């Protein structure tokens, strides 16, 4: 089952675990189990290897088929995919400011008229999630659990902006070994994850696209790239405090929510984790 419920965190956690114990795999958009050590929090192109922790989770739950896998917060799914192909250069400090669409709050302009011509500089819980969740995604597998990475250091600020769909991130990054711009552009162009190599139905090709046009990406023009599953990057340039800065865009209700959950399920199925009871 796909889970996206509006319940207290403890009730959501129990609901999902009850389904898993009843031998029903759960792919969740909720945050209740994101920090359960044996639950993979997946961006399929980045940490598909974390799926192996499901076997340890099944032992804990006493199941043969049931398990829980979760998606990370929508706020990180523009900049984490852009940073990941650059990991060989040792990103050590990241500052990010996200400009998040109103659909991320489950709203439209009709239901939230006060967002017209307005920016709200606070989204409850988003900054903490934006700073911490990438470290689990970049974590390592140890003794049937995912051990959170200790680097890079991330600081985030999250704003709600008057856009219907699409989360934009302004990213500033320093590296252990500063890459030339050409190496970053090549890494983005060449990067493909396991969903692309397996030709999964929802996998975008390319996963990452870079715009030379300084006015792109734009939410209205580019959020639907790859049927809403791709990430668009632009405006790579040197920074006075960090090494480089750029912007990145993802569709928060496709890649960042339901579509990403479907792609995760496709990957888990291809890897043999979804089977009949």
C-alpha positions as CSV (number, residue, x, y, z in Angstrom):
1,X,0.0,0.0,0.0
2,X,0.9,3.6,-0.4
3,X,0.5,5.6,2.7
4,X,-0.1,9.4,3.0
5,X,-2.4,10.0,6.0
6,X,-3.0,13.1,8.1
7,X,-2.7,11.5,11.6
8,X,-0.5,12.1,14.7
9,X,3.0,10.6,14.1
10,X,2.6,7.9,16.7
11,X,-0.7,6.7,15.1
12,X,0.8,6.8,11.6
13,X,3.8,4.7,12.8
14,X,1.5,2.1,14.4
15,X,-0.8,2.0,11.3
16,X,2.1,1.4,8.9
17,X,3.7,-1.2,11.2
18,X,0.3,-3.0,11.5
19,X,0.1,-3.2,7.7
20,X,3.7,-4.5,7.5
21,X,3.1,-7.1,10.2
22,X,0.0,-8.2,8.2
23,X,2.4,-9.0,5.4
24,X,1.5,-5.9,3.3
25,X,4.5,-3.8,2.1
26,X,4.1,-0.1,2.8
27,X,5.7,2.7,0.8
28,X,5.0,5.9,2.8
29,X,5.1,9.6,2.2
30,X,4.7,10.2,5.9
31,X,7.5,11.0,8.3
32,X,6.7,8.7,11.1
33,X,9.3,6.0,10.2
34,X,11.9,8.2,8.5
35,X,14.2,7.8,11.5
36,X,13.5,4.1,12.3
37,X,17.1,2.7,11.8
38,X,16.0,-0.3,9.7
39,X,13.5,1.5,7.5
40,X,15.1,2.8,4.2
41,X,14.4,6.4,3.3
42,X,14.8,6.4,-0.4
43,X,15.5,8.6,-3.4
44,X,15.7,5.6,-5.8
45,X,18.5,7.1,-8.0
46,X,20.7,7.8,-5.0
47,X,20.4,5.1,-2.3
48,X,18.9,2.1,-3.9
49,X,21.4,0.0,-2.0
50,X,19.6,0.8,1.3
51,X,16.8,-1.5,0.3
52,X,18.8,-4.5,1.7
53,X,18.1,-3.2,5.2
54,X,14.5,-4.5,4.6
55,X,15.7,-8.0,5.5
56,X,16.8,-6.9,8.9
57,X,13.5,-5.0,9.3
58,X,11.5,-8.2,8.4
59,X,13.4,-10.1,11.1
60,X,12.4,-7.5,13.7
61,X,8.8,-7.5,12.6
62,X,8.6,-11.2,12.2
63,X,7.4,-11.0,8.6
64,X,8.2,-12.7,5.3
65,X,6.7,-10.2,2.9
66,X,5.7,-7.1,4.9
67,X,8.0,-4.1,5.4
68,X,8.0,-0.3,5.4
69,X,10.0,2.0,3.1
70,X,9.6,5.7,3.2
71,X,10.3,8.8,1.1
72,X,12.2,11.8,2.3
73,X,10.7,15.2,2.6
74,X,9.8,17.0,-0.6
75,X,12.0,20.0,0.3
76,X,15.3,18.1,-0.3
77,X,14.4,16.5,-3.6
78,X,15.8,19.2,-5.7
79,X,19.2,19.8,-4.1
80,X,20.1,16.4,-2.9
81,X,20.0,14.8,-6.4
82,X,22.1,17.7,-7.6
83,X,24.7,17.3,-4.9
84,X,24.9,13.5,-5.1
85,X,26.8,13.2,-8.4
86,X,29.4,15.6,-6.9
87,X,30.1,13.4,-3.9
88,X,33.6,12.4,-5.2
89,X,34.7,16.0,-4.7
90,X,33.8,15.9,-1.0
91,X,31.0,18.4,-0.4
92,X,31.6,19.6,3.2
93,X,29.3,22.6,3.7
94,X,25.9,23.3,2.1
95,X,23.6,26.3,2.6
96,X,20.3,26.0,0.9
97,X,17.2,28.2,0.7
98,X,14.1,26.5,-0.6
99,X,11.1,28.3,-2.2
100,X,8.2,25.9,-1.7
101,X,4.9,25.7,-3.6
102,X,1.6,26.0,-1.8
103,X,0.6,22.4,-2.9
104,X,3.2,21.2,-0.5
105,X,0.8,22.4,2.2
106,X,-2.1,20.7,0.5
107,X,-3.4,24.0,-0.7
108,X,-4.5,25.8,-3.9
109,X,-4.9,29.6,-4.4
110,X,-8.6,29.1,-4.1
111,X,-8.3,27.4,-0.6
112,X,-5.5,29.7,0.5
113,X,-6.2,33.2,-0.9
114,X,-3.8,34.9,1.5
115,X,-0.9,33.3,-0.4
116,X,-1.7,35.4,-3.4
117,X,1.0,38.1,-3.7
118,X,2.6,36.9,-0.5
119,X,5.7,35.0,0.9
120,X,5.7,33.3,4.3
121,X,9.2,32.9,5.7
122,X,8.4,29.8,7.9
123,X,7.2,26.3,7.2
124,X,7.0,24.2,10.4
125,X,9.6,21.5,10.6
126,X,10.9,21.9,7.1
127,X,14.3,23.3,8.0
128,X,15.1,20.5,10.4
129,X,14.1,17.9,7.8
130,X,16.0,19.7,5.1
131,X,19.2,19.6,7.2
132,X,19.0,16.1,8.7
133,X,17.3,13.8,6.1
134,X,20.0,14.0,3.5
135,X,22.4,12.6,6.0
136,X,20.4,9.4,6.3
137,X,20.1,9.1,2.6
138,X,23.9,9.4,2.4
139,X,24.3,7.0,5.3
140,X,25.9,3.6,5.5
141,X,24.6,0.1,6.2
142,X,25.9,-1.4,9.5
143,X,24.6,-4.4,11.4
144,X,21.1,-4.3,9.8
145,X,20.7,-0.5,10.3
146,X,21.3,2.7,8.5
147,X,24.0,4.8,10.2
148,X,23.6,8.5,9.4
149,X,26.4,10.3,7.6
150,X,28.2,13.0,9.6
151,X,29.0,15.2,6.5
152,X,28.3,17.5,4.8
153,X,27.1,20.1,7.2
154,X,23.8,21.5,5.9
155,X,22.0,24.7,6.9
156,X,18.6,25.4,5.5
157,X,15.9,28.1,5.3
158,X,12.5,27.2,3.9
159,X,10.0,29.7,2.5
160,X,6.4,29.3,1.2
161,X,6.0,31.2,-2.0
162,X,3.0,31.9,-4.3
163,X,3.6,29.1,-6.8
164,X,1.1,26.3,-7.3
165,X,3.6,23.4,-7.8
166,X,7.4,23.1,-7.8
167,X,10.0,23.5,-5.1
168,X,13.0,25.6,-6.0
169,X,16.3,25.6,-4.1
170,X,19.1,28.1,-4.1
171,X,22.2,26.1,-3.2
172,X,25.7,27.1,-2.0
173,X,28.3,24.5,-1.5
174,X,32.0,24.1,-0.5
175,X,34.1,21.1,-1.3
176,X,37.1,19.3,0.1
177,X,38.4,19.4,-3.5
178,X,36.9,22.2,-5.5
179,X,35.8,20.9,-8.9
180,X,36.0,22.9,-12.1
181,X,32.6,23.9,-13.5
182,X,33.2,21.6,-16.5
183,X,33.5,18.6,-14.1
184,X,30.2,19.5,-12.3
185,X,28.3,19.9,-15.6
186,X,29.7,16.6,-16.9
187,X,28.8,14.8,-13.6
188,X,25.2,16.1,-13.9
189,X,24.9,15.2,-17.5
190,X,26.3,11.7,-17.1
191,X,24.5,10.8,-13.9
192,X,21.9,8.0,-14.0
193,X,20.7,5.8,-11.2
194,X,19.5,2.3,-10.9
195,X,15.9,3.2,-12.0
196,X,17.3,4.5,-15.3
197,X,19.5,1.4,-15.9
198,X,16.6,-0.8,-15.2
199,X,14.3,1.2,-17.5
200,X,11.6,1.4,-14.8
201,X,8.3,2.8,-16.1
202,X,8.4,6.0,-14.0
203,X,12.2,6.7,-14.3
204,X,12.9,10.0,-16.1
205,X,15.6,10.1,-18.7
206,X,17.6,12.2,-18.1
207,X,17.2,12.3,-14.3
208,X,19.1,15.6,-14.1
209,X,18.9,18.4,-16.8
210,X,21.0,21.6,-16.8
211,X,20.0,24.8,-18.4
212,X,22.5,27.2,-19.9
213,X,19.8,29.9,-20.1
214,X,20.3,32.1,-17.0
215,X,16.5,32.5,-16.6
216,X,16.0,28.7,-16.1
217,X,14.8,26.6,-14.5
218,X,11.4,28.2,-13.8
219,X,8.7,26.6,-11.8
220,X,6.0,27.1,-14.4
221,X,8.1,26.0,-17.4
222,X,10.2,23.2,-16.0
223,X,8.5,21.4,-13.1
224,X,7.0,18.8,-15.4
225,X,10.3,17.7,-16.9
226,X,10.4,13.9,-17.1
227,X,6.7,13.8,-16.3
228,X,7.5,15.6,-13.1
229,X,10.1,13.1,-12.0
230,X,13.3,14.9,-13.3
231,X,15.3,17.5,-11.5
232,X,16.3,20.7,-13.3
233,X,19.4,22.7,-12.5
234,X,20.7,26.1,-13.6
235,X,22.8,29.2,-12.8
236,X,26.0,27.4,-11.8
237,X,28.5,30.1,-10.9
238,X,31.4,30.8,-8.4
239,X,30.5,32.1,-5.0
240,X,32.3,34.6,-2.7
241,X,31.9,32.6,0.5
242,X,31.4,29.0,-0.8
243,X,33.0,27.4,-3.8
244,X,29.9,27.3,-6.1
245,X,26.2,28.2,-6.2
246,X,23.4,27.0,-8.3
247,X,19.6,26.6,-8.4
248,X,17.6,23.4,-8.7
249,X,13.9,22.6,-9.2
250,X,11.7,19.5,-8.6
251,X,8.0,18.9,-8.7
252,X,7.0,18.5,-5.1
253,X,3.8,16.5,-5.7
254,X,5.2,14.2,-8.3
255,X,8.9,13.5,-7.6
256,X,8.5,14.8,-4.1
257,X,5.4,12.8,-3.2
258,X,3.2,10.3,-5.1
259,X,5.4,9.9,-8.2
260,X,8.5,9.3,-6.1
261,X,6.6,6.7,-4.1
262,X,5.5,4.9,-7.3
263,X,9.1,4.9,-8.5
264,X,10.3,3.6,-5.2
265,X,7.8,0.7,-5.4
266,X,8.9,0.0,-9.0
267,X,12.4,-0.3,-7.8
268,X,11.6,-2.5,-4.8
269,X,9.5,-4.7,-7.1
270,X,12.4,-5.0,-9.6
271,X,14.7,-6.0,-6.7
272,X,12.3,-8.7,-5.6
273,X,11.0,-7.1,-2.4
274,X,7.4,-7.1,-3.5
275,X,5.9,-10.6,-3.7
276,X,2.5,-12.2,-3.3
277,X,1.5,-13.3,0.2
